[in-house]
Amino acid sequence: MTTGPPIGLARPVRGVKVHSRQTLGACAPTYGRVELDFEPLPAGVDSSIAFACTASPERAPEYEESLAVGVLRELAATDAEHPEARRGAPVKARVIVRAMSWHWVDTCEMVFVRLGALAVREALRCVAEDREPQLIETRVRLSH
């Protein structure tokens, strides 16, 4: 449940890496990789996401949009799909995408929505625990 106005990110968190592995032999497209930086914002500025990245095999606007949805939804603490993952108050941050990777067959938009949410959660844990980011390796589930 969200409480109060958005709070600012306490410090920069750079190099948050999230990787969803391919599920070999399965039909579900689960592959994706992202690397994001999170920066505090001055008062009165809304959260944003910028793509200053390399994309492999090439840029994919539909995956960029899906990543932005996952990041901004998680920062706003409005993830109705996974309400147990809510942190409390919304957080304001500038997010810079440094790298992303996808596969022609083994990727779909939902993978990047979930990778964005996982990256935000890791950045917030880094601030709360005063540590550097750890690589998050997972296999994104597309069904409940």
C-alpha positions in Angstrom: 0.0 0.0 0.0 1.4 3.4 -0.9 1.6 6.1 1.7 2.3 9.8 1.3 4.0 11.8 -1.5 6.9 10.4 -3.4 10.3 10.4 -1.6 13.5 11.2 -3.4 16.2 8.5 -4.0 18.7 9.0 -1.2 21.8 8.4 -3.4 22.9 7.3 -6.9 22.9 3.6 -7.6 24.9 2.7 -10.7 25.3 -0.6 -12.5 22.1 -2.4 -11.5 22.1 -5.6 -13.7 19.2 -7.9 -14.2 19.3 -11.0 -16.4 16.4 -13.4 -17.2 17.7 -16.6 -18.6 16.2 -18.5 -21.5 14.1 -21.5 -20.6 15.5 -24.2 -22.8 13.0 -26.5 -24.3 10.1 -24.3 -23.2 7.8 -22.3 -25.5 7.7 -19.2 -23.2 10.0 -16.4 -24.3 11.9 -15.5 -21.1 15.3 -14.0 -22.2 16.3 -10.4 -21.4 19.2 -8.4 -19.9 19.3 -4.8 -18.7 21.8 -2.6 -16.9 20.4 0.6 -15.3 21.7 3.5 -13.3 19.5 5.3 -10.8 20.0 9.0 -9.8 18.3 11.3 -7.3 16.1 14.1 -8.6 15.7 17.6 -7.3 12.5 18.5 -5.6 9.6 19.1 -8.0 10.9 16.9 -10.8 9.1 13.7 -11.7 10.6 10.3 -12.3 12.0 9.6 -15.8 13.8 7.0 -17.8 16.4 7.7 -20.5 17.9 5.3 -23.0 21.7 6.0 -23.4 22.4 2.5 -24.2 23.7 -0.2 -26.4 21.0 -2.7 -27.5 21.7 -6.1 -28.8 21.0 -7.3 -31.4 19.6 -3.8 -32.2 17.2 -1.2 -30.8 13.7 -2.5 -30.0 11.3 0.3 -29.2 8.6 -2.2 -28.0 11.0 -3.6 -25.4 12.3 -0.1 -24.4 8.6 0.9 -23.8 8.0 -2.2 -21.8 11.1 -1.6 -19.7 10.0 2.0 -19.0 6.5 0.7 -18.0 8.0 -1.7 -15.5 10.5 0.8 -14.0 8.0 3.7 -13.7 5.2 1.5 -12.4 7.6 0.2 -9.7 8.9 3.6 -8.8 5.3 4.8 -8.4 4.5 1.7 -6.3 1.5 1.0 -8.5 2.2 -2.6 -9.4 -1.3 -4.0 -9.1 -0.1 -7.3 -10.7 2.1 -8.1 -7.7 0.7 -6.2 -4.8 2.8 -8.1 -2.3 5.9 -6.5 -3.8 4.8 -3.0 -3.0 7.4 -1.1 -0.9 5.3 1.7 0.6 5.8 5.3 -0.6 6.6 6.0 -4.2 10.2 6.9 -5.0 11.4 9.6 -7.5 14.5 8.8 -9.5 16.1 9.4 -12.9 16.8 6.1 -14.5 19.4 5.7 -17.3 19.4 2.5 -19.3 23.0 1.7 -20.1 22.5 -1.7 -21.9 19.8 -4.1 -22.9 19.8 -7.4 -24.7 17.0 -9.4 -26.2 16.5 -12.4 -28.5 14.5 -12.5 -31.8 12.5 -15.6 -30.6 13.1 -15.9 -26.8 12.0 -12.4 -25.7 8.6 -10.7 -25.2 7.4 -7.4 -23.8 6.4 -8.8 -20.4 10.0 -9.9 -19.8 11.2 -6.3 -19.9 8.3 -5.1 -17.7 9.4 -7.5 -15.0 13.1 -6.8 -15.5 12.4 -3.1 -14.9 10.5 -3.8 -11.7 13.3 -6.1 -10.4 15.9 -3.5 -11.2 14.0 -0.8 -9.2 13.7 -3.2 -6.2 17.4 -4.0 -6.3 18.3 -0.3 -6.5 16.1 0.4 -3.4 17.7 -2.5 -1.5 21.1 -1.1 -2.3 20.1 2.3 -0.8 18.4 0.7 2.2 21.4 -1.7 2.9 24.1 0.8 1.9 25.7 -1.6 -0.6 26.6 -1.8 -4.2 24.3 -3.7 -6.7 24.4 -7.4 -7.0 23.7 -9.2 -10.3 20.1 -10.4 -10.3 19.8 -13.6 -12.3 16.3 -15.0 -12.7 14.0 -16.7 -15.0 11.0 -14.4 -15.6 7.7 -16.3 -15.2 5.1 -15.1 -17.7 2.2 -16.8 -15.9 1.1 -17.0 -12.3 
